[in-house]
Amino acid sequence: MTAPNDPAAANDAGAGEDPGTDKDVAAPRDRELPQLLSDCVHCGFCLPTCPTYVLWGEEMDSPRGRIHLMQQHVEGAPLSPPMVEHFDRCLGCMACVTACPSGVQYDRLIEMTRAEVEQEHPRPVAERLTREAVFRLFPYPRRLHALRGPLRAYQRTGLRRLVQRSGLLGLLERVSPSLAAMERLAPPLGKAQPRLPERVAARGERRATVGMLTGCVQREFFPDVNAATARVLALEGCDVVIPKGQGCCGALSLHAGRQEEARAFARRTVETFEDVDVIVVNAAGCGSAMKEYVHLLSDDPAWAERAKALSAKTRDLAEYLVELGPRAQRHPLPVTVAYHDACHLAHAQGVRSQPRALLAGIPGLTVREIADPDVCCGSAGTYNLFQPEAAAELGDRKAADVRATGAELLVAANPGCAMQISDALARRGDRIAVAHTAEILDASLRGLDRSSLLGRLT
């Protein structure tokens, strides 16, 4: 298959390719779901780790309660609006997977259930339109790029301050909480950043050749993170291949139950990175999704083995750098940081110690732990857009815990977390710099002053 030149057009084409039928969703469900459900012994170890149970104390808003609802549906109960609401309220943070002593694969359960919801449950018109708007924008880098200009003008001309002072934002909150959340969460946009070349050469003797995923939101709203990632890999002796035609990995679609859309994005990503030995990803949700391709495309004979191969060679940036081992000199960086565990990094991928090890290897840098690190910040992909009130409560809890560390800088390895916690801190009137692990390493390897990081306050 020949990849189209236009990533947005290619993604549009891919999303329409092989649309599948209800049978495509039902087959893995009928085969797997009953067994996966039976693994749960309803012990309750998941309850204190579940963000929505922590907020509301409602049994049906816990993993155990949702599994009970899934069992009811398997036994013939229809997907009623209250049942769907409990599934929608799940962040998909996978903290319960980490906590479960019985090895319940709740990640698989909630994704299969959400795919059924999207197939079977008719959503209200306003909700359906909002969801379609989100999924027609965020997985398409070129569409996000077209939004940068108007959004930057809105932020820079004072129009945003006028909207906030006039009360229009409050009106928007009442009319469409999702749109109001988008307005609040949008990161400040500076001048346009230069695009990365298709290949960044290793500095010194080459140790490896790696492919690099640029992402969608990461690419358009956090280009400095991608630039820092490429520099760090090059300084550590890697030739970095950055395919120009790459598009969305399908993470948002996969985690929202839009299964056929996710499969189309996955096929294109597999095709794009098939010729590299390792793929380095710097966004937790993207890395998690790509490691799940082995399950997502397991029923597709033409793609199953190719997907399995891609999942096996996908690495988070911190995970890969620890595997590779340090070579470049670390220069002192006297700053105190609080490290935030992104859920799709810590719980879904099991990557916890590696980022901390990389930060601990920087002379002069002090790492402070955030209380309740396993409780989600409320970002969770599109959760803070579709469930803004619950997300705001969780964001406020996380912001308070970040502030309690007394750190000068927050380190987060996922763009959604960075936006979510920055917004929550701003609502508290706090100002703290936020950076990605790659940017901290980049500053140390290049011998930059601490002001290069602390100057970018929320």
Disulfide bonds with the S-S distance in Angstrom:
none
